[in-house]
């Protein structure tokens, strides 16, 4: 028989893994979010080189 702490740790790790899989599946289903590729603030930094 394992200790209560060890058992709790295993259960918490299993729950985290399960939730991570669900979140990953949701993100994958939604696709890539729309975001600006060319930022105005980044332009001067690129020219400084």
Rosetta blueprint (number, residue, H / E / L):
1 X L
2 X L
3 X L
4 X H
5 X H
6 X H
7 X H
8 X H
9 X H
10 X H
11 X H
12 X H
13 X H
14 X H
15 X H
16 X H
17 X H
18 X H
19 X H
20 X H
21 X H
22 X H
23 X H
24 X H
25 X H
26 X H
27 X H
28 X H
29 X H
30 X H
31 X L
32 X L
33 X L
34 X L
35 X L
36 X L
37 X L
38 X L
39 X L
40 X H
41 X H
42 X H
43 X H
44 X H
45 X H
46 X H
47 X H
48 X H
49 X L
